[in-house]
Amino acid sequence: MNTIKKILVAGFEPFGGEPVNPALEAIKLLNGRQIDGFEIITRSLPVVKGSSITSIINYVEELDPELVLVVGQSLGYVDIAVERVAINIDDFRIKDNEGNQPIDEPIVIGGPDAYWSTLPIKAMVGHMRAGGIPARVSNTAGTFVCNHLFYGLMHALAREGNKRRGGFIHIPYLPEQAVRLAGQPSMALETIVRGLELAIDAALANKQDIKVTGGTLC
């Protein structure tokens, strides 16, 4: 009997005074869905230095997924941003959910300066756009817990020989968040969920990324 292959999609809990996190709300709706013969299994992540990395490593060991995708929210985003690179630095503008606020500290002492996503980021963006979802390649995941976790995940995957692929996506705020923040953009939850489905579909269909521009002028 064939065992169905798994995709791990993890999303962060609320932080920074927000009562909800669109990442967590979106992945709840993805849990158990099947795409191209793979089952999506979702898990929540703490917005906490160290603990977030430990959590994702434990989930990978528990589920043995073929692909790992982490989702986080970003204020001011008008589209879904597929992250290209994680850098080895913690420089938290605000405290995390346990009060940690490291400044200019390496995530992994002696680790590489950066890790590239091993997902086909441009194919994912292109597939989302073709499906009517605003999307783009992002060249920075920030220096807060999102980047912290992204770097920690890629470091762990590299240490096991990159036998599975992984990466990070940032999504906009929900409308219910934007109404409290004058002038800030948002995206409907169903649009976010559809975008993530299309991104995962492209990641499964493309072992190698497509050769199209995804850069910026500055």
N, C-alpha and C positions, 0 to 999 in steps of 0.2 A: 504494500500500500504506500503510495506516494505521500510524503509529508509536505503540506503547503509551505512555500517559502514566505518569509516575513520581511516586512519593512517597518523599521522603528521610526516613528515620528514623535518627537518630544517638543513640548511647549512650556514656556515659563508661567509661573504663577504671577498674580498682580504685584506691583511694586510702585514705589514713588508716590504713594498716597492714592493711587487709582484703585477703585473697587473691583475692576475686571481687567483681564489681559486678553486681547483678541487672539493671541496665540493659543492660549489654553482653551478658549471658547471654540476656536476653529478646529483644533485637533480632536475635541470631544466628538464632533460630527463626522470625523474621518475614521474613528475607531471601528474596526471590524470590516471596513469596506475592502473589496478586492479589486485589484487592477492588474490585468495581464497575468492572472494566476498567482499573484502575490497578495497576501493579507496585510493590511495596515494595522499595526498595533501601536497605540499611543500611550504616552506617559507624561506626567507633569514633572517640572523641574523647579527646584528652589532658586530664588534670585539671591544666591549666597556664594561668596568666594569659596572655592574649594569644594563645598558640598555639591554644587551643581556638577562639577566634573566627576566626583565620586558617583553621583546618581547615574549619569549617562553611561559610565563604565559598567556599573552594576546592571543596568538595563541591557546593555550589549551582551554581557555574559549570560544573563537570564534568557534572552530571546534568540541569540545567535542570528541576527538579521543579515540579509544580503546588502541592505542599504540603510543608512542612518541620516535622517533629516531633522534638524532642530529649527524651531520657529520662534521668533521674538518680535516684539512690537517696537516701533520707532516713531516718535513724535515728529510731525511735519512731513511724513512721506505721503506722496499722492499715488504711489504704485507699489507693487510687490517687488522687492529688491533681492536678487540672488547674489549672495556674497562671494567674492572671488578669493579673499585672503584673510587669514587670522594672524595677528602679530603678537609677539611675546612680551606684552606689557600690560600691566594693570595701572590705570590712572583714573580712579572713580571720581566722577564729578559730584555724585551724591553717595550716601551710604547705602549699602545693600540691605537686605531684609533682616540681617543680624547685626547691623551697625558697623560693618567693616568698610573702611575707605582707604585702601592702599593707594599710594601715590608713587608713580615711576618705579614699580616693582616688577620683576620678571614673573611670568606665570609659572614657567619651569626654569629653574636655575640651570644654566648651561645648555638650555634647549636652543633649537634653531631660531633665528630672528622671526621667521614666519613660516606658515604652512599654506599651500594652495588648497582650495576645495578640490576634492577628487570627483565631484559631480560635473556633468556636462552643462555648465552654467548658461552658456549662450543658447544651446538647444532648448533648455528649460524656458528661458526668456522668450525665445521665438515661438515656442508652442503655446505659451500663455497668450502672447499677443495675437497669434492666429486664432485663438479661441475667444478673443474680445476682452482679454484681461490686461489692464495696464501693468507693464512689468519692465524691468531693466536690470542690467548688471551693476552691482555696487562694488566699489573698490576700497571700502573701509567698513568694518563692522563696529567701529567705535573703540572705546577702551574701558567699557563697563563690563557687566557680567556676560553679555551676549558674546563679545569677543573673547572673554576669559573662557567661557564654555566651549566656543568654537575651536580655539587653540587647543584646549585640553582634549577635546574629542579627536582632533586630527593628530595630535601627539600620540594618543593611545592607539589609534588605527595604524599609524606608521610603525609603532613598536611591535604590532602583531603582523607586520608585513603587508599592510594595505590589502588584505584579502577581502575586505568589504569597503564600499565607498561611502563617503560622508560629506556633509556640507551644511550650510546655514542659510536661512531666508528671513529677511525682515519684512514685516507687513505693516500697513497703516493702522491708525486708531479706528475704532468703531464710531459710528455716528453718535451713539450715546455718550461717548467720551468727548467727542468734538464739541458737543453743545455746551460743555462746561469750559471749553477753551476757545475763546473767540478767535476766529481767523484760521483755525487749524483744519487741515484736510482730514478726510476719513474715507473708509470703504465699507460697504455693506458686508455683513458676515457671510452671506451666501456667495458673494463675489470672491471673497478671500478663500473660502473652501473650494470653490471651483478652480481658482488659480492654483492652489496647492495640488489638487488632483491632476491638473494638466502638467504641472512641474514634475510630479512623481512619474507620470506616464512617460514624459520625455527622458527622464533620468534612466528609466528601465529600457527604453528603446534605443538609447545612444550610449554605447560603451566609451566612445570617443566623442569629444565635442565637435561642433561644426565650426567652420572657419569663416566667421563674419565679424564685423567690428562690434565692439561693445565698450569701447573706450570713451573717454571724455577729454575735453580740451584743457580743463584745469580742475 
